[in-house]
Amino acid sequence: MSAKRLLTEIPAARWGVLVLASFIMATNYYFYDLLAPIQDLVRLNLGFSASDYGLVMSAYAFPNVFLAMAILGGIILDRIGIRITGFSFIFLMSIGGAITAYAASATFLGGGFGYNFLNSFLTSYSPQLKLMIFGFFLFGLGAETSIVVLSKIIVKWFKGREIALALGLNLAIGRLGAALAFTLSPRLVHPEWTTAIYFGVLLLWIGLLGFIIYMLIDTKVDRQVTIDLKDPEEEFKLSDLKDLVTNRSVILITLLCVTFYSAVFPFLKFAPDLLMNKFSMARQMAGDVTSYLMYGTILLTPLFGWYADNKGKSATLMYLGSGLLIIAHLMFALTYLEPRVPIVLLGIAFSLVPAAMWPAVTKIVPTAKLGTAYGFMFSVQNIGLFIFPMLIGWVVDASNPNYRTALSNQQYETVQQGNMAYTGNYLDRKDEPIANKDIYVTAVVFADSIGGNIVWTESHKTATNEMGQFDIEIGSPEVILSANFSNLREPRENERYRAELIKIKNDVETTIYDGYFEVDENNIFVSETDLSGTDLRDKSHRGVIKIFSVMDYIYEDGEQTQEQITERVWEETTRFYVDEAGQFEIIMGQGRLLHASREHFGLTSDSYYLEIIKPLDYTNPMLVFSLLGFLGFLFAYLLKREDKVSGYGLELPNKVKKEDIE
């Protein structure tokens, strides 16, 4: 009888494990970047400044900088194994994601569990900011070690086989997760902006479930054979640090590493907001354009890696990539050139430098010290990832002291008396007017105080005059971003609401309900219409619901008549389910808002507060990124010169020809 084949020898099992591990990696990358395309919503709904947002982003790198998790994670993995380490840290990552989402939830902001405690100390920071920082800290604590675990899994299954291809595919799928975050998050802000965060948390927990499935597979593998993954030459050795920090080439390539990654990853955290503010891009388009960078790295990094392996020129590739980084960031800082051009240049740079840099380390550092070298470089890199999101957030705030204008309820009454007309000023950080510029302005109406309960959010496309002034009409925007439907629960005197529900299928519209409209305390509209005799039963449908105002008039003879007013009060997209009995219900305010009447929301009569949000100027933050690019260019240039002296052969092919070995 033939011996039973090991699972690691079965190609389908091996590549299946790769897909599973890579999916878990992608959920990590997805959550890490999902806040970037909705940064403005984070600021608006949580009352954050750009500095606050930067603090949250920096919290991710805190464990690697101050807890040395880049090193300790590997030690823990070696001591207690893949299964326990992986489950513990992926669980920690998922908990951190859940806490981050809870910090943004209406439950917590309404005084939910932990709110009062977090409000009892460091009162200059809001409870939601403190909790979100803690959540992202836990996420980072789990995420970085989980990456090490997932890489080890691939080594376990592919060692001695297609390991280079497997590791490359793993990284590519991880980057795909990041790209999807920029693409999907802007599309998941309906019905609530927090939906985008909840979806990311859901992916994390699905990833944890995937790892539990892997644990069952891994247990079976360990029963078949013991695979020794410990490599003494790869272990971190403190005694080796002295040799590394006295090696000029190691220092230069480490400095290149920290400046380069600090000019890319923190930039991605602000890139969609930059595109929305400077280039007036819609949120979805800004996310899509930012994702081009990630898609580019997936395609180009293997190509440049192949070139460095077969043709050499690693030092030149790092030099060239750093130069492209400077050009791209300066384009963003100083020009209004089509933004896809610098994004593509950044994608090329982000492929060139890593493809050349990490293999180059193997030429500079002896094999026995590679583990120490990579741990050292990774730790220093995370110092930059900790510092620069905070720094960039501070620079954004310092460069835009005038971008928000708050109006008290008395000032808002003046706007109401002026037929809802508002005239504002668009000023730079020196209080100089920004003249003759097309801009998008966001107006937010609050019920109780600035930063309190949001009643209405709208976006206006306008332009400044020679004095930097612009005019908008509150309640008559290009786009209504949000409106609190609960304001419609109590109609005015002698008023009723009428609803029209239109089913849409294959672009064909069919009216299936036209009658009176009321909602309960949960904003749920329950229809009493009997659709049992139709083919709509027991199915889910997509459609649009429109609400109209109907007034009751009483004539002198006492006869009451009803007359439908043509005013449209509300319109939104919706999904609804018709049950077996032919009835349906709709949770109002949960679809994409298409129209809302400002009069019915009290904008023209009630006492509200108003905040006007103008575009952010990203010139100075982009100049900071350009400076990082220049420093990286300098270190790449010095590394190339040093290579000529040291003779490491960075310009030679990584692949050694057979005749050279012989």
C-alpha positions in Angstrom: 0.0 0.0 0.0 1.2 3.5 -0.8 1.9 5.9 2.0 -0.7 8.5 2.6 0.2 11.9 1.1 0.8 14.8 3.4 -1.6 17.7 3.1 1.3 20.0 2.4 2.1 17.9 -0.6 -1.4 18.3 -2.1 -1.4 21.3 -4.4 -5.1 22.1 -4.0 -4.7 22.1 -0.2 -1.5 24.2 -0.3 -3.0 26.8 -2.6 -6.3 26.7 -0.6 -4.4 27.6 2.6 -2.7 30.4 0.7 -6.0 31.9 -0.4 -7.4 31.6 3.2 -4.3 33.2 4.8 -4.3 35.9 2.2 -7.9 36.7 2.8 -7.3 37.1 6.5 -4.3 39.4 5.6 -6.6 41.4 3.3 -9.2 42.0 6.1 -6.3 43.5 8.1 -5.3 45.8 5.3 -8.9 46.7 4.6 -9.7 47.9 8.1 -6.4 49.8 8.3 -7.4 52.1 5.4 -11.1 52.2 5.6 -11.3 55.5 7.5 -9.3 57.4 4.9 -12.1 57.9 2.4 -14.5 59.0 5.1 -12.2 61.2 7.1 -14.5 64.3 6.7 -17.4 62.3 8.0 -15.3 61.2 11.0 -14.5 64.9 11.7 -18.0 66.0 11.2 -19.9 63.4 13.2 -17.4 62.8 16.0 -16.2 66.4 16.3 -12.6 65.5 15.5 -10.0 67.9 14.1 -7.4 66.7 11.6 -5.0 66.4 14.5 -7.4 64.1 16.3 -7.7 61.9 13.2 -3.9 61.8 13.0 -3.7 60.6 16.6 -6.1 57.7 15.8 -4.0 56.7 12.8 -0.7 57.0 14.8 -2.2 54.7 17.5 -1.8 51.8 15.1 2.0 52.1 15.1 2.3 52.7 18.9 2.7 48.9 19.8 5.6 48.5 17.3 7.4 51.7 18.5 7.0 51.4 22.3 6.2 47.7 22.9 8.6 46.4 20.2 5.9 44.1 18.8 7.9 43.7 15.6 10.3 41.7 17.7 8.2 40.3 20.5 5.5 39.0 18.1 8.1 36.8 16.5 9.4 35.6 19.8 5.9 34.8 21.0 5.2 32.9 17.8 8.3 30.8 18.2 7.4 30.0 21.8 3.7 29.1 21.7 3.2 28.2 18.0 1.1 29.3 15.0 -2.4 28.3 16.3 -2.5 30.0 19.7 -0.5 33.0 18.6 -2.6 33.5 15.5 -5.9 33.1 17.2 -4.9 35.4 20.1 -3.7 38.3 17.9 -6.4 38.0 15.2 -9.0 38.0 18.0 -7.2 41.1 19.5 -7.3 42.7 16.1 -11.0 42.0 15.8 -11.8 43.3 19.3 -9.8 46.5 18.5 -11.9 47.0 15.3 -15.1 46.5 17.2 -14.1 49.0 19.8 -13.2 51.5 17.1 -16.7 51.1 15.6 -18.4 51.4 19.0 -16.6 54.7 19.6 -18.3 56.1 16.5 -21.8 54.6 17.2 -24.9 56.5 18.2 -25.2 54.2 21.3 -21.8 55.3 22.7 -22.2 59.0 21.7 -25.6 59.0 23.4 -24.0 58.1 26.8 -23.6 54.4 26.3 -21.3 52.0 28.3 -18.0 53.6 29.2 -18.9 57.2 28.0 -19.1 58.7 31.4 -15.9 57.0 32.6 -13.9 58.2 29.6 -15.4 61.7 30.1 -14.0 61.8 33.6 -10.3 62.3 32.8 -8.2 64.1 30.1 -11.3 66.2 29.5 -9.7 68.2 26.7 -10.0 65.1 24.6 -13.5 63.8 23.8 -14.6 60.3 25.0 -15.0 59.1 21.4 -11.5 60.2 20.5 -10.0 58.4 23.5 -12.0 55.2 22.8 -11.2 55.2 19.1 -7.5 55.7 19.9 -7.7 52.7 22.2 -9.5 50.6 19.6 -7.0 51.4 16.9 -4.2 50.7 19.3 -5.6 47.2 20.0 -6.1 46.7 16.3 -2.5 47.6 15.6 -1.3 45.4 18.5 -3.1 42.4 16.9 -2.6 43.3 13.3 1.2 43.4 13.1 1.8 40.1 14.9 -1.0 38.5 12.8 1.0 39.5 9.7 4.0 37.6 11.0 1.8 34.6 11.8 0.3 34.5 8.3 3.7 34.8 6.7 4.9 31.9 8.8 1.9 29.8 7.7 2.9 30.3 4.1 6.5 29.4 4.8 5.2 26.2 6.6 3.1 25.1 3.6 5.4 26.3 0.8 8.9 25.9 2.1 11.0 24.1 -0.5 8.3 24.7 -3.1 6.8 27.9 -4.7 7.6 30.0 -1.6 8.6 33.2 -3.5 5.5 33.1 -5.6 3.3 32.3 -2.6 4.7 35.2 -0.5 4.3 37.6 -3.5 0.7 36.6 -4.0 0.0 36.9 -0.3 1.2 40.5 -0.4 -0.7 41.3 -3.6 -4.0 40.0 -2.1 -3.3 42.0 1.1 -2.8 45.2 -1.0 -6.0 44.3 -2.9 -7.7 44.5 0.5 -6.3 48.0 1.0 -7.4 49.1 -2.5 -10.9 47.8 -1.9 -11.1 49.9 1.3 -10.7 53.1 -0.8 -13.2 51.8 -3.3 -15.9 50.4 -1.0 -15.9 52.7 2.1 -17.3 55.7 0.2 -20.1 53.5 -1.2 -21.0 52.2 2.3 -21.8 55.5 4.0 -25.5 54.9 3.4 -27.8 54.5 5.3 -25.4 55.6 8.1 -21.8 56.7 7.7 -20.8 54.2 10.3 -21.9 51.4 8.0 -18.5 51.6 6.4 -16.8 50.9 9.7 -19.2 48.1 10.6 -18.5 46.4 7.3 -14.8 46.5 8.1 -15.4 45.0 11.5 -17.5 42.3 9.9 -14.6 41.4 7.6 -12.3 41.1 10.6 -14.5 38.7 12.4 -15.0 36.6 9.2 -11.2 36.6 9.0 -11.1 35.2 12.6 -13.6 32.5 11.6 -11.3 31.7 8.6 -8.3 31.3 11.0 -10.3 29.0 13.2 -10.9 26.9 10.1 -7.2 27.0 9.4 -6.5 25.8 13.0 -8.4 22.6 12.3 -6.4 22.0 9.1 -3.1 22.9 10.9 -3.9 20.4 13.7 -4.3 17.6 11.1 -1.0 18.6 9.4 0.9 18.5 12.7 -0.4 15.0 13.3 1.1 13.9 10.0 4.6 15.6 10.4 6.5 18.0 12.5 7.7 21.0 10.5 10.5 22.9 12.1 10.0 26.6 11.3 12.7 27.8 13.6 15.7 29.2 11.8 18.5 30.3 14.1 19.9 32.5 11.4 16.5 34.4 11.2 16.1 35.0 15.0 16.5 38.5 16.5 19.8 38.9 18.2 20.5 41.9 20.4 24.2 41.4 20.1 24.0 41.9 16.3 22.6 45.4 16.6 26.1 46.9 17.2 27.3 45.6 13.9 24.2 46.9 12.1 24.3 50.4 13.6 27.9 50.9 12.7 27.4 49.8 9.1 27.0 52.9 7.0 25.0 51.1 4.3 22.6 49.6 6.8 21.9 53.0 8.3 21.4 54.6 4.9 19.0 51.9 3.7 17.1 52.1 7.1 16.8 55.9 6.8 15.5 55.4 3.2 13.0 52.9 4.5 11.6 55.2 7.2 11.4 58.3 5.0 10.0 56.5 2.0 7.2 54.7 3.9 6.4 57.8 6.0 5.8 59.6 2.7 3.5 56.9 1.4 1.4 55.3 4.2 0.5 58.5 6.1 -0.2 60.2 2.7 -2.8 57.5 1.9 -4.6 58.3 5.2 -5.2 61.9 3.9 -5.2 61.3 0.1 -9.0 61.0 -0.5 -9.6 64.1 1.7 -7.0 66.0 -0.3 -8.7 65.0 -3.6 -12.1 66.0 -2.3 -10.9 69.4 -1.0 -8.4 70.5 -3.6 -9.9 69.0 -6.7 -13.6 69.0 -5.7 -13.9 65.3 -6.3 -16.9 63.3 -5.2 -16.2 60.9 -2.3 -16.5 57.8 -4.4 -14.3 59.1 -7.2 -11.7 60.3 -4.6 -11.6 56.8 -3.1 -11.3 55.2 -6.5 -8.5 57.4 -7.7 -6.6 56.8 -4.4 -7.0 53.0 -5.0 -5.1 53.3 -8.3 -1.9 53.5 -6.2 -2.6 50.1 -4.6 -3.7 48.4 -7.8 -0.5 49.7 -9.5 1.7 48.2 -6.8 0.0 44.8 -7.3 0.9 44.8 -11.0 4.2 46.6 -11.0 6.1 45.3 -7.9 6.6 41.8 -9.3 7.7 43.3 -12.6 10.4 45.5 -10.9 11.3 42.6 -8.6 12.0 40.5 -11.7 14.1 43.3 -13.2 16.2 43.6 -10.0 16.7 39.8 -9.9 17.7 39.5 -13.5 19.1 42.8 -14.6 20.3 44.4 -11.3 20.3 48.2 -10.8 18.7 48.0 -7.3 20.4 51.1 -6.1 19.3 53.0 -9.2 15.7 51.7 -8.8 15.6 53.1 -5.2 17.1 56.3 -6.4 14.6 56.6 -9.3 11.6 55.7 -7.1 12.6 58.3 -4.5 12.8 61.0 -7.2 9.3 60.1 -8.5 8.0 60.4 -4.9 9.2 64.1 -4.8 7.7 64.9 -8.1 4.3 63.4 -7.3 4.0 65.2 -3.9 5.1 68.5 -5.4 2.5 68.2 -8.1 -0.1 67.8 -5.4 1.3 70.7 -3.4 1.9 73.3 -6.1 -0.3 72.4 -9.1 -3.8 71.6 -10.2 -2.7 69.0 -12.7 -5.0 66.1 -13.2 -4.5 64.2 -9.9 -4.4 60.8 -11.5 -1.0 61.7 -12.9 0.7 62.1 -9.5 -1.2 59.1 -8.1 0.2 56.9 -10.9 3.7 58.3 -10.3 3.3 57.4 -6.6 2.2 53.9 -7.6 5.3 53.5 -9.7 7.5 54.8 -6.9 5.8 52.5 -4.3 6.6 49.6 -6.6 10.2 50.5 -7.5 11.6 51.2 -4.0 10.3 48.1 -2.0 11.0 45.8 -4.9 14.6 46.9 -4.9 15.1 47.7 -1.2 14.2 44.5 0.7 16.3 42.2 -1.5 19.2 44.7 -1.4 19.3 44.1 2.4 20.4 40.5 1.8 23.5 41.8 0.0 24.5 44.3 2.7 23.8 42.1 5.8 25.1 38.5 6.3 22.5 35.8 6.2 23.1 35.1 9.9 22.0 38.6 10.8 19.1 39.1 8.4 16.4 38.5 11.1 18.0 41.2 13.3 18.4 43.6 10.3 14.7 43.2 9.2 13.5 43.6 12.8 15.6 46.7 13.3 14.4 48.3 10.0 10.8 47.5 10.7 11.0 49.0 14.2 12.6 52.2 12.9 10.0 52.3 10.0 7.2 52.3 12.6 8.6 55.3 14.3 7.9 57.3 11.2 4.4 55.7 10.9 3.7 56.8 14.5 5.0 60.4 14.2 3.9 61.5 10.7 0.1 60.9 10.8 0.0 63.1 14.0 2.4 65.7 12.4 0.4 65.9 9.2 -2.9 66.2 11.1 -1.4 69.1 13.1 -0.1 70.8 9.9 -3.6 70.5 8.3 -5.2 72.2 11.3 -2.5 74.8 11.5 -2.8 75.6 7.8 -6.6 75.9 8.0 -7.7 78.0 11.0 -10.6 79.5 9.1 -12.1 76.5 7.4 -15.1 76.1 9.8 -17.5 79.0 10.7 -20.0 78.4 13.5 -23.3 80.4 13.8 -25.2 80.6 17.0 -29.0 80.2 17.0 -29.3 84.0 17.1 -27.1 84.3 14.0 -29.0 81.5 12.4 -32.2 83.5 12.9 -30.6 86.3 10.9 -30.1 83.8 8.0 -33.8 82.7 8.3 -34.9 86.4 8.1 -32.8 86.9 5.0 -34.6 84.2 3.0 -32.0 81.6 4.0 -29.2 83.4 2.2 -25.7 83.1 3.7 -22.6 85.0 2.6 -19.3 83.7 3.8 -15.6 84.3 3.4 -12.9 81.9 2.3 -9.6 82.9 3.9 -6.2 81.3 4.1 -4.2 80.8 7.3 -3.0 84.4 7.1 -6.6 85.7 6.9 -6.0 86.7 3.3 -9.0 86.1 0.9 -8.9 83.2 -1.6 -10.3 84.9 -4.6 -12.0 83.7 -7.8 -12.0 80.0 -6.9 -14.6 77.3 -7.5 -15.3 75.5 -4.2 -17.6 73.0 -2.5 -19.1 74.2 0.8 -20.8 72.0 3.4 -23.5 73.4 5.6 -24.5 71.4 8.8 -27.6 72.3 10.8 -27.6 71.2 14.5 -30.5 70.9 16.8 -29.0 71.9 20.2 -25.4 73.1 19.8 -22.5 73.0 17.3 -21.4 69.4 17.2 -24.6 68.2 18.7 -27.6 66.4 17.1 -27.4 66.8 13.3 -30.6 67.8 11.7 -29.5 68.4 8.1 -26.3 68.3 6.1 -25.9 69.7 2.5 -23.2 70.4 -0.1 -23.1 73.5 -2.3 -21.0 74.2 -5.4 -20.1 77.9 -5.4 -17.4 80.3 -6.3 -15.5 83.1 -4.4 -15.4 86.6 -5.8 -12.4 89.0 -5.8 -12.9 89.6 -2.1 -13.0 85.8 -1.3 -16.7 85.9 -0.6 -19.3 83.3 -1.6 -23.0 83.1 -1.4 -25.2 80.0 -0.7 -28.9 79.4 0.1 -29.4 77.1 3.1 -31.8 74.4 2.3 -31.4 74.6 -1.5 -28.1 72.8 -2.2 -26.8 70.7 -5.1 -26.8 67.7 -2.8 -28.6 66.9 0.5 -26.1 64.7 2.3 -28.4 63.8 5.3 -31.6 64.7 7.0 -33.1 63.4 10.3 -36.4 61.7 9.2 -37.8 61.7 12.7 -38.6 65.4 12.2 -41.4 64.3 10.0 -43.2 62.2 12.6 -45.5 65.0 13.6 -47.3 66.7 10.7 -48.3 70.3 10.9 -51.9 71.3 11.8 -54.4 70.2 9.1 -51.7 68.3 7.3 -51.3 64.7 6.4 -48.6 62.9 4.5 -49.1 60.7 1.4 -46.7 58.1 0.2 -46.0 56.8 -3.3 -43.8 53.6 -3.5 -42.3 52.8 -6.8 -40.7 49.4 -7.5 -37.7 49.5 -9.8 -36.6 46.4 -11.7 -34.5 46.4 -14.8 -35.0 50.1 -15.1 -38.8 49.6 -15.2 -40.8 51.6 -12.6 -44.0 50.3 -11.2 -46.1 52.1 -8.6 -47.3 49.5 -6.1 -48.5 51.8 -3.3 -50.2 55.3 -3.3 -51.9 56.2 -0.1 -51.7 57.8 3.3 -48.5 57.6 5.3 -47.7 57.4 9.0 -44.7 56.1 10.9 -44.2 54.7 14.4 -41.7 55.8 17.0 -39.0 53.8 15.2 -39.6 55.5 11.9 -41.2 52.3 10.4 -43.9 52.7 7.8 -46.2 49.7 7.8 -48.5 49.3 4.8 -52.0 47.8 5.1 -52.2 47.4 1.4 -53.0 43.8 0.3 -50.6 42.6 -2.3 -51.4 39.0 -1.9 -52.9 38.7 -5.3 -49.7 39.8 -7.0 -46.3 38.2 -7.8 -44.6 40.5 -5.3 -45.2 38.3 -2.3 -42.4 36.6 -0.4 -39.8 38.7 -2.3 -37.3 41.5 -1.6 -37.6 44.5 -3.9 -35.7 47.7 -4.7 -37.5 51.0 -5.2 -38.1 54.7 -4.3 -40.5 56.0 -1.8 -41.8 59.6 -2.1 -43.7 61.5 0.6 -46.0 64.4 -0.3 -47.9 66.9 1.9 -51.7 66.8 1.9 -53.6 69.6 3.6 -57.2 69.4 5.0 -59.4 72.4 4.1 -62.8 73.1 5.8 -65.2 75.4 3.9 -67.8 77.7 5.4 -70.7 75.2 5.0 -68.7 72.8 7.2 -67.9 70.4 4.4 -64.3 69.1 4.7 -62.3 68.3 1.6 -58.8 67.2 1.1 -56.4 68.7 -1.5 -53.0 67.3 -2.3 -50.3 69.9 -2.2 -47.8 69.3 -5.0 -44.9 69.9 -2.6 -42.6 66.9 -2.4 -41.5 66.4 1.2 -39.2 63.5 1.1 -37.7 61.0 -1.4 -35.3 58.2 -0.9 -34.2 54.9 -2.3 -35.3 51.9 -0.3 -35.4 48.1 -0.2 -38.5 46.4 1.1 -39.9 42.9 1.6 -43.4 41.8 0.8 -44.5 39.0 3.1 -46.7 36.0 2.4 -49.8 38.0 3.5 -49.0 40.6 0.8 -47.9 43.4 3.3 -44.6 45.2 3.6 -42.9 47.6 6.0 -40.1 50.2 5.3 -37.7 51.6 7.8 -37.6 55.3 6.7 -34.4 57.2 6.5 -32.3 54.1 5.8 -31.8 54.6 2.0 -30.0 57.1 -0.1 -31.6 60.5 0.3 -32.8 62.0 -3.0 -34.8 65.0 -1.7 -36.0 66.6 1.5 -38.1 69.8 2.1 -36.3 72.4 4.2 -39.6 73.8 5.5 -40.7 70.5 6.9 -37.4 70.1 8.8 -37.9 73.5 10.4 -34.9 75.0 8.7 -36.9 78.2 7.9 -38.6 78.5 11.2 -37.0 76.5 14.1 -34.2 77.7 16.3 -31.1 75.8 15.1 -27.3 76.2 15.0 -25.4 76.3 11.7 -21.8 75.4 10.8 -20.3 76.2 7.4 -17.3 74.0 6.4 -15.0 75.2 3.6 -12.4 73.3 1.7 -9.1 72.5 3.4 -5.8 73.7 2.0 -3.4 70.8 1.7 -0.4 72.7 0.3 1.7 72.6 3.5 1.0 69.0 4.3 2.0 68.0 0.8 5.2 70.0 1.2 6.0 68.0 4.3 5.6 64.8 2.3 7.8 66.3 -0.5 10.5 67.0 2.1 10.3 63.3 3.2 10.7 62.3 -0.4 13.7 64.6 -0.8 15.4 63.1 2.3 14.7 59.6 0.9 16.2 60.7 -2.5 19.3 61.9 -0.6 19.7 58.6 1.3 19.2 56.6 -1.9 21.9 58.7 -3.6 24.3 58.3 -0.6 23.6 54.5 -0.6 24.4 54.3 -4.3 27.7 56.1 -3.7 28.5 54.0 -0.6 27.9 50.8 -2.6 30.7 51.8 -5.0 33.1 52.0 -2.0 31.8 49.0 0.0 31.3 46.7 -3.0 28.1 45.1 -1.9 27.0 44.8 -5.6 23.6 46.5 -5.3 23.7 47.3 -9.0 24.4 43.6 -9.9 21.5 41.1 -10.5 20.1 39.4 -7.5 20.0 36.1 -9.4 23.4 34.4 -9.5 24.2 32.6 -12.8 25.2 29.0 -12.6 28.5 29.6 -14.3 29.4 32.2 -11.6 28.7 29.7 -8.9 31.0 27.2 -10.5 
